[in-house]
Amino acid sequence: MDPITTDVVVIGAGPGGYAAAFYAADLGKKVVLIERDPRLGGVCMNRGCIPSKALLNAAHAIEVARESARRGISFGPATIDLIQLRTWKNSILEKLGQGIASLAKMRNVTVLHGRAHFEDSSTLRVEMPAGQQFITFDKAIVAVGSRPAMPSAFDLGNPRVMTSTEALEVPDIPENLLVIGGGYIGMELGTVYATLGSRVTVIEAMDGILAGADPDLVRPVAAYAKKAFAEVRLKSKVGKMATVGKQIKVVSEYSGETREELYDRVLVSVGRSANGQDLGLENTLVQRDERGFITVDERLQSTDPNIYAVGDIAGGIMLAHKASKEARIAVENIAGESATPNRDYHIPAVVFTNPEVAWVGLTENEAKQKGIAIEVAKFPWGASGRALTYDRTDGLTKLIIQPETERILGVGIVGYGAGELIGEGTVAIEMGATVHDLASIVHAHPTLSETLMESAEAFLGYATHVYSRKRTAAH
C-alpha cells in the first residue's frame, strides 16, 4: 500500500476520537481515523454507555409493569427472550455505528480499521487484514480509551467471571450473581440483572456505594438496592476465587469473618485501566504516568509536541462527554483557531441506577474536605406534583451555594430522570448564575425541572411548595 500523508491522524474512534476527527475535518484538515474494531463508536457505544442504557431501559419497563398494580393496572409476569433482547440492543449499536461511518464519509475522513503503532513522532504503522499501511502525519491525537480492570487474583480464565464487557452481552440470567464493586458500573448492571431475575449480592470495600456522590443523593439508591438486591455488603473484600464445577467459589471478608460462597456468575467492576500498551509510544517522546495514562498539559498536548491525547487515556474522570470536550480543545489548539486551555470546566456525572443520581460542580463532600464555606438548599421531591404523578417521590434536588455572592457552585439531583435534569444545573454553574437568577426563571408546571427553581426559592425563603427560612450562616 502506498504511504498516506495527512494533517491529523486520530487513533481510536470513540466519543473522543470521532469527535476530534470530525471537528478537525470541519476546520479544513485532512484527517485519518484509525479504529481496530469493525464498528466505529469505541467502548462507550459498543461496550459501555449505550448498551448499558439500553438494558437499563428494558429493566425499567419491567419495573414499571410490576409497580403498576398499585395504580389499578395489572400485567402478567414478565417473560424474557434473551435472544430478542440482545438483538434489539445490538440493533441500536449497529444503527449508531453506521451513522458515525456515514458522517465520516460526508466529511471526507479516511477511516482505517486496524491496530496503530507509532514508528516515531511523525509516522504510524497500521496493521490491517489486507496488510500494513504507513501514515505520515503532522499531528496525532490518541483517543484509545480504557478497559475494565481485572485483578490477577480474579482472572480465572473462566467465562463465568465477567467484566462489564461480557455482562452487557447478557449470556444468561444467573440465579446467583456476585458484583464486586459498588461503583456506577456495578450498581447499574446489578440493577439490570436483579430486575431480570438474578439474586444479586454486591461487595464493596468502601463504607458506601457510589463513591464521589454526596451521601444524601446516594441514600435513595441504597434504599432501592436493599429491596431489589439480595445483599449489599460494605467494608467487605474478596480475597480469592476458584472454579467449582459450574460455579465460582468466592472467599470474602465481612464483619470480621471469612465467608465461602458459591455463585453462578461474578461481575468484576473495580475500575478501569488505560489502553496505552502496544501503541509504540516508546518510539516517541510521549510520557505516561505510573498507571499508564498519557501525561498531557492544559492544551491536551503530550510531552511529544506532535502528539495529543484525549479522553480516558489522558487520565482524569472517565466519561464520554469529557472525552468529546477534550477533543475540541485538542483540535482547536492543533488548528490554531484559539488558545483554548483545558480549563476547569464543569463535567456533569450521571449514574443511571434506580433512581438516577447526577451532580455537577462542587459537591458537599468536596466542600467539607477542602474547607470551603458553603450553604446548601434542598427541595424534596415529595413536594413535587410531577414526582407524585410519576409515583417517584424518592428524589431530592440540592444546590451548593457560595455564601458571599450567592452564586451556584454545585448542583446534585437524585430521582427519576436526574440525568436529563442536570443539564440545567451545568448551564447555571457555567454561566455564573446566582440563586436569584435560578429562582426568577419561569419553569413549566408540572415538571421535575421546577425542583431546581424551588430549591433556589427555598434558599431565599419563599419556596411555594415547602416552608423554609433563608439561612443566615454558612456551614
Phi and psi in degrees as a GROMACS rama.xvg file:
@    title "Ramachandran Plot"
@    xaxis  label "Phi"
@    yaxis  label "Psi"
@TYPE xy
-69.8514  140.549  ASP-2
-60.3828  150.036  PRO-3
-108.055  136.496  ILE-4
-112.497  130.797  THR-5
-143.371  160.887  THR-6
-73.7118  -49.5973  ASP-7
-132.308  132.488  VAL-8
-117.13  133.847  VAL-9
-116.37  127.289  VAL-10
-105.84  112.853  ILE-11
108.06  124.354  GLY-12
-111.952  40.3545  ALA-13
-86.1427  -165.258  GLY-14
-63.3367  -23.23  PRO-15
-83.8082  -44.0756  GLY-16
-67.2743  -52.2391  GLY-17
-72.3283  -28.6086  TYR-18
-64.3584  -40.7216  ALA-19
-66.391  -44.9785  ALA-20
-61.8442  -44.674  ALA-21
-68.1253  -41.2572  PHE-22
-66.9763  -41.23  TYR-23
-62.1625  -40.3968  ALA-24
-65.4124  -39.6972  ALA-25
-62.8509  -27.1099  ASP-26
-91.1207  10.2533  LEU-27
92.8997  9.37197  GLY-28
-86.7948  148.25  LYS-29
-81.8631  125.604  LYS-30
-128.979  138.202  VAL-31
-118.334  129.757  VAL-32
-113.494  124.688  LEU-33
-114.039  129.723  ILE-34
-140.801  128.724  GLU-35
-80.187  -22.2323  ARG-36
-79.5635  152.311  ASP-37
-63.535  -28.0674  PRO-38
-113.504  135.566  ARG-39
-71.7162  164.275  LEU-40
121.996  -20.5011  GLY-41
70.2718  -168.504  GLY-42
-61.1729  -43.5312  VAL-43
-54.1808  -48.9473  CYS-44
-79.8529  -38.0257  MET-45
-93.4357  -32.0401  ASN-46
-139.088  27.3922  ARG-47
-152.33  -107.711  GLY-48
-52.2407  -54.2666  CYS-49
-70.537  -51.9672  ILE-50
-62.7338  -34.8391  PRO-51
-66.6679  -38.5581  SER-52
-70.985  -32.2218  LYS-53
-62.6649  -45.9467  ALA-54
-67.8857  -36.807  LEU-55
-64.6751  -36.0024  LEU-56
-66.5902  -39.3332  ASN-57
-63.2566  -42.0597  ALA-58
-64.5481  -37.2837  ALA-59
-61.9578  -37.4153  HIS-60
-61.8681  -38.5786  ALA-61
-65.7205  -43.3318  ILE-62
-59.9119  -46.049  GLU-63
-60.6773  -42.4891  VAL-64
-62.7637  -41.9454  ALA-65
-64.968  -40.5046  ARG-66
-79.7415  -13.1893  GLU-67
-70.523  -17.7045  SER-68
-59.1226  -35.7047  ALA-69
-68.4779  -14.7961  ARG-70
-98.736  6.21352  ARG-71
89.9129  12.8179  GLY-72
-123.599  117.961  ILE-73
-116.421  141.207  SER-74
-122.425  163.401  PHE-75
-76.1905  171.316  GLY-76
-57.9612  142.734  PRO-77
-69.5362  137.348  ALA-78
-110.26  134.904  THR-79
-116.802  119.696  ILE-80
-100.943  99.4907  ASP-81
-63.4714  -33.7528  LEU-82
-64.0205  -45.3955  ILE-83
-68.3017  -36.6469  GLN-84
-62.5271  -46.2699  LEU-85
-65.1373  -39.1466  ARG-86
-62.9398  -42.7699  THR-87
-63.7473  -46.4739  TRP-88
-59.311  -47.0031  LYS-89
-67.4718  -28.3029  ASN-90
-65.7765  -32.9787  SER-91
-65.0136  -44.8824  ILE-92
-64.0133  -40.4611  LEU-93
-66.2845  -41.8847  GLU-94
-63.1005  -44.8832  LYS-95
-66.1287  -40.7564  LEU-96
-62.3483  -41.9673  GLY-97
-64.7008  -36.6645  GLN-98
-63.5281  -42.4949  GLY-99
-64.9779  -42.7131  ILE-100
-61.7204  -39.9367  ALA-101
-65.7349  -40.4451  SER-102
-65.6433  -35.7568  LEU-103
-64.1787  -41.9926  ALA-104
-64.9296  -41.9245  LYS-105
-60.9776  -31.3052  MET-106
-92.9833  3.30718  ARG-107
62.1015  32.1457  ASN-108
-83.2522  124.557  VAL-109
-78.0008  123.873  THR-110
-108.282  126.153  VAL-111
-120.179  132.634  LEU-112
-102.421  112.231  HIS-113
175.472  -176.062  GLY-114
-100.578  122.452  ARG-115
-89.3336  144.735  ALA-116
-145.292  123.671  HIS-117
-72.8374  124.321  PHE-118
-83.6715  -36.8754  GLU-119
-161.769  -164.489  ASP-120
-78.8863  3.09858  SER-121
-141.595  9.13154  SER-122
-136.181  134.978  THR-123
-118.606  146.504  LEU-124
-113.932  128.074  ARG-125
-112.871  119.436  VAL-126
-88.175  112.78  GLU-127
-120.533  162.164  MET-128
-54.6999  -32.5337  PRO-129
-84.3182  -6.62486  ALA-130
133.259  -167.885  GLY-131
-89.997  140.627  GLN-132
-125.68  124.533  GLN-133
-97.4139  139.787  PHE-134
-129.111  128.011  ILE-135
-102.146  128.448  THR-136
-130.945  157.858  PHE-137
-84.616  -47.8099  ASP-138
-135.281  146.913  LYS-139
-124.373  144.713  ALA-140
-120.433  118.447  ILE-141
-93.0764  121.554  VAL-142
-139.308  53.7838  ALA-143
-88.704  -3.0443  VAL-144
74.3806  -152.344  GLY-145
-142.558  174.451  SER-146
-136.649  158.706  ARG-147
-62.87  136.275  PRO-148
-75.9426  140.24  ALA-149
-133.142  96.6782  MET-150
-54.5936  143.308  PRO-151
-59.0012  -31.2934  SER-152
-65.5909  -22.8053  ALA-153
-100.151  -10.3983  PHE-154
-84.1854  85.2412  ASP-155
-88.3416  -6.54441  LEU-156
70.0445  21.4424  GLY-157
-111.338  124.504  ASN-158
-62.5989  -13.0857  PRO-159
-75.7581  -13.4654  ARG-160
-97.8816  109.788  VAL-161
-111.337  153.493  MET-162
-100.205  -177.054  THR-163
-61.2418  -30.9787  SER-164
-57.7291  -50.0078  THR-165
-73.7712  -36.2279  GLU-166
-63.1595  -33.4095  ALA-167
-70.5531  -13.9721  LEU-168
-81.4639  -10.3039  GLU-169
43.8048  65.2932  VAL-170
-61.8917  -31.0516  PRO-171
-165.658  -179.243  ASP-172
-110.381  94.0134  ILE-173
-64.7793  145.487  PRO-174
-65.371  -43.2707  GLU-175
-126.059  120.93  ASN-176
-121.353  129.999  LEU-177
-102.343  130.158  LEU-178
-109.98  117.672  VAL-179
-95.8159  107.983  ILE-180
115.685  120.115  GLY-181
-102.114  32.6373  GLY-182
-82.4558  -166.921  GLY-183
-67.2097  -36.0082  TYR-184
-67.8202  -46.6103  ILE-185
-62.5616  -41.5607  GLY-186
-72.9649  -37.0966  MET-187
-64.9855  -51.2746  GLU-188
-71.812  -30.3805  LEU-189
-61.1125  -39.093  GLY-190
-62.6315  -42.7269  THR-191
-60.1283  -52.7833  VAL-192
-68.7818  -35.9926  TYR-193
-63.5983  -40.3344  ALA-194
-69.3526  -35.1389  THR-195
-71.5756  -18.7971  LEU-196
131.481  0.201104  GLY-197
-78.8878  150.654  SER-198
-89.146  109.198  ARG-199
-105.972  129.439  VAL-200
-116.601  131.298  THR-201
-110.803  130.933  VAL-202
-115.165  123.733  ILE-203
-128.982  130.017  GLU-204
-72.1439  -29.095  ALA-205
-79.6137  177.762  MET-206
-89.7105  10.0876  ASP-207
-163.524  159.814  GLY-208
-85.5529  166.108  ILE-209
52.0537  58.2269  LEU-210
-56.6857  137.598  ALA-211
110.309  -30.545  GLY-212
-91.2155  148.134  ALA-213
-64.9749  145.519  ASP-214
-55.2548  -37.3943  PRO-215
-69.7046  -23.7722  ASP-216
-80.4043  -29.7948  LEU-217
-77.7305  -27.1116  VAL-218
-53.7159  -47.0353  ARG-219
-63.7104  -32.6873  PRO-220
-67.6039  -42.7788  VAL-221
-62.6152  -37.1366  ALA-222
-65.9917  -40.45  ALA-223
-64.5257  -45.3284  TYR-224
-61.8918  -34.8861  ALA-225
-61.7382  -33.4792  LYS-226
-84.9811  -40.2746  LYS-227
-85.7005  -31.0547  ALA-228
-96.3764  159.094  PHE-229
-67.1881  -40.2642  ALA-230
-166.66  146.994  GLU-231
-123.511  112.401  VAL-232
-102.876  116.15  ARG-233
-96.1265  159.188  LEU-234
52.0413  43.5734  LYS-235
-127.644  146.478  SER-236
-133.883  142.236  LYS-237
-89.6518  125.442  VAL-238
-86.9005  -53.0271  GLY-239
-154.187  164.077  LYS-240
-136.293  156.977  MET-241
-153.096  152.831  ALA-242
-81.335  129.019  THR-243
-130.327  98.4265  VAL-244
61.6707  -123.382  GLY-245
-98.4792  18.7142  LYS-246
-130.11  172.145  GLN-247
-115.524  122.605  ILE-248
-86.0893  127.471  LYS-249
-120.059  126.734  VAL-250
-106.181  123.031  VAL-251
-135.319  161.284  SER-252
-110.705  127.904  GLU-253
-151.548  127.786  TYR-254
53.4485  39.9982  SER-255
78.9213  6.38585  GLY-256
-127.793  154.702  GLU-257
-94.0751  132.704  THR-258
-120.151  139.265  ARG-259
-117.521  121.792  GLU-260
-138.003  156.402  GLU-261
-109.377  134.386  LEU-262
-129.609  149.05  TYR-263
-73.7515  -35.0228  ASP-264
-146.794  155.993  ARG-265
-129.736  130.34  VAL-266
-105.081  118.111  LEU-267
-95.882  113.624  VAL-268
-133.495  74.0074  SER-269
-115.622  23.9013  VAL-270
121.678  -174.774  GLY-271
-133.167  152.885  ARG-272
-116.969  150.549  SER-273
-68.7969  145.378  ALA-274
-95.4766  39.466  ASN-275
-87.6669  -2.26026  GLY-276
-78.3186  155.262  GLN-277
60.8306  27.3327  ASP-278
-101.693  -7.14632  LEU-279
75.9917  21.2326  GLY-280
-62.3636  -22.631  LEU-281
-66.5703  -15.5706  GLU-282
-88.3096  2.87323  ASN-283
-121.29  -172.78  THR-284
-94.4653  7.37625  LEU-285
-66.2231  134.824  VAL-286
-110.233  145.106  GLN-287
-122.062  152.642  ARG-288
-81.929  -176.487  ASP-289
-64.801  -18.5016  GLU-290
-97.5834  0.111805  ARG-291
95.4073  2.09308  GLY-292
-82.8733  144.77  PHE-293
-74.3331  131.557  ILE-294
-79.0422  125.931  THR-295
-131.296  160.074  VAL-296
-96.5008  -169.467  ASP-297
-68.0315  -13.2335  GLU-298
-95.5259  5.80394  ARG-299
68.4834  19.0559  LEU-300
-89.2326  133.699  GLN-301
-78.2454  -173.92  SER-302
-73.2456  -6.7517  THR-303
-100.013  118.02  ASP-304
-60.3508  -17.3245  PRO-305
-90.8905  -7.64413  ASN-306
-125.604  128.561  ILE-307
-112.45  162.737  TYR-308
-141.733  140.027  ALA-309
-137.38  158.797  VAL-310
79.2387  -152.412  GLY-311
-55.7653  -40.3527  ASP-312
-65.3028  -20.1941  ILE-313
-88.5095  3.58457  ALA-314
79.8455  -176.484  GLY-315
82.8464  -158.208  GLY-316
-64.7737  131.443  ILE-317
-98.0338  83.3453  MET-318
-134.365  143.716  LEU-319
-60.6933  -41.9925  ALA-320
-71.3319  -24.8107  HIS-321
-67.2092  -40.6047  LYS-322
-63.1107  -42.608  ALA-323
-65.0647  -39.2776  SER-324
-64.6295  -44.8769  LYS-325
-64.4961  -31.7131  GLU-326
-59.1198  -44.0708  ALA-327
-65.8424  -40.458  ARG-328
-62.3805  -46.3271  ILE-329
-61.7031  -45.9613  ALA-330
-65.3393  -41.9925  VAL-331
-62.2868  -37.215  GLU-332
-71.9216  -36.7112  ASN-333
-64.1565  -43.042  ILE-334
-79.5793  -12.9845  ALA-335
71.5144  18.1566  GLY-336
-68.7072  -33.8369  GLU-337
-162.05  167.69  SER-338
-98.6097  50.0824  ALA-339
-63.8065  118.177  THR-340
-87.6459  160.618  PRO-341
-81.127  68.2039  ASN-342
-72.9123  179.272  ARG-343
-80.324  62.1945  ASP-344
-75.0214  165.329  TYR-345
-101.165  123.599  HIS-346
-107.128  113.235  ILE-347
-70.256  145.367  PRO-348
-115.778  137.928  ALA-349
-133.066  131.516  VAL-350
-114.25  121.67  VAL-351
-92.4853  51.1842  PHE-352
-83.4988  -167.629  THR-353
-121.396  104.99  ASN-354
-80.327  170.065  PRO-355
-70.4153  152.064  GLU-356
-126.52  135.231  VAL-357
-144.992  144.838  ALA-358
-153.165  158.174  TRP-359
-153.249  147.539  VAL-360
76.902  -151.634  GLY-361
-73.5487  133.484  LEU-362
-97.7538  164.619  THR-363
-64.827  -39.5771  GLU-364
-60.5304  -46.4292  ASN-365
-61.4946  -42.1368  GLU-366
-60.0349  -42.8322  ALA-367
-65.4099  -43.1499  LYS-368
-64.8063  -35.8607  GLN-369
-94.6267  -0.714643  LYS-370
68.7813  31.7398  GLY-371
-90.0894  126.088  ILE-372
-71.9431  128.182  ALA-373
-141.286  166.403  ILE-374
-124.529  150.476  GLU-375
-123.019  130.713  VAL-376
-117.274  136.531  ALA-377
-130.346  147.591  LYS-378
-130.449  115.188  PHE-379
-77.9179  138.102  PRO-380
-72.1334  -10.6938  TRP-381
-62.1404  -19.0752  GLY-382
-98.1312  7.1607  ALA-383
-98.1518  121.841  SER-384
-61.2261  -39.5112  GLY-385
-66.6413  -39.9713  ARG-386
-61.9047  -36.8416  ALA-387
-65.8748  -38.1375  LEU-388
-68.8876  -28.3108  THR-389
-79.7995  -10.4607  TYR-390
62.3239  33.7544  ASP-391
-130.637  76.647  ARG-392
-95.3373  14.1386  THR-393
-86.08  13.8544  ASP-394
-95.3388  168.926  GLY-395
-154.538  137.383  LEU-396
-118.509  132.304  THR-397
-135.536  148.395  LYS-398
-118.721  137.396  LEU-399
-102.406  121.227  ILE-400
-123.326  137.856  ILE-401
-78.6064  120.997  GLN-402
-59.0187  -44.2876  PRO-403
-68.7322  -42.9589  GLU-404
-100.38  -17.1254  THR-405
62.3738  24.5572  GLU-406
-74.7198  149.356  ARG-407
-84.4111  118.437  ILE-408
-99.8335  -22.7655  LEU-409
-158.875  154.961  GLY-410
-136.226  134.236  VAL-411
-130.234  137.527  GLY-412
-138.758  134.397  ILE-413
-127.202  133.171  VAL-414
150.002  176.711  GLY-415
-59.4286  121.839  TYR-416
74.9358  20.718  GLY-417
-58.1119  -34.2204  ALA-418
-62.4122  -30.5818  GLY-419
-80.1183  -30.8409  GLU-420
-77.8485  -25.6091  LEU-421
-66.6169  -18.1732  ILE-422
-58.2394  -40.7196  GLY-423
-64.621  -38.1678  GLU-424
-64.0995  -39.2786  GLY-425
-64.4892  -43.78  THR-426
-62.0392  -42.8573  VAL-427
-59.9921  -43.7168  ALA-428
-68.965  -45.9259  ILE-429
-62.3937  -34.4458  GLU-430
-86.7511  0.586831  MET-431
70.3229  31.4859  GLY-432
-69.1786  148.931  ALA-433
-100.877  171.273  THR-434
-63.366  -30.6028  VAL-435
-63.7716  -41.8322  HIS-436
-59.8001  -48.8797  ASP-437
-66.4863  -38.3749  LEU-438
-68.5348  -27.9922  ALA-439
-85.8444  -9.722  SER-440
-82.4204  129.656  ILE-441
-74.5329  125.525  VAL-442
-111.059  140.017  HIS-443
-62.3524  145.893  ALA-444
-123.275  138.552  HIS-445
-92.337  125.882  PRO-446
-140.561  160.361  THR-447
-73.3714  -23.2715  LEU-448
-63.051  -22.3777  SER-449
-60.6066  -23.902  GLU-450
-65.4364  -26.7589  THR-451
-69.3581  -46.0277  LEU-452
-61.4738  -44.0919  MET-453
-72.6014  -25.3392  GLU-454
-64.2934  -43.2572  SER-455
-63.8  -43.0462  ALA-456
-64.1059  -35.8025  GLU-457
-63.1558  -38.4617  ALA-458
-63.4968  -39.9611  PHE-459
-78.7907  -13.9986  LEU-460
96.9188  13.1888  GLY-461
-139.622  39.8233  TYR-462
-67.0482  133.707  ALA-463
-65.8965  -42.6162  THR-464
-102.09  3.9585  HIS-465
-139.653  152.081  VAL-466
-94.0858  127.35  TYR-467
-149.377  160.876  SER-468
-122.911  140.465  ARG-469
-60.6014  133.014  LYS-470
-72.1297  145.391  ARG-471
-112.751  -9.01652  THR-472
-133.978  138.564  ALA-473
-74.4079  158.353  ALA-474
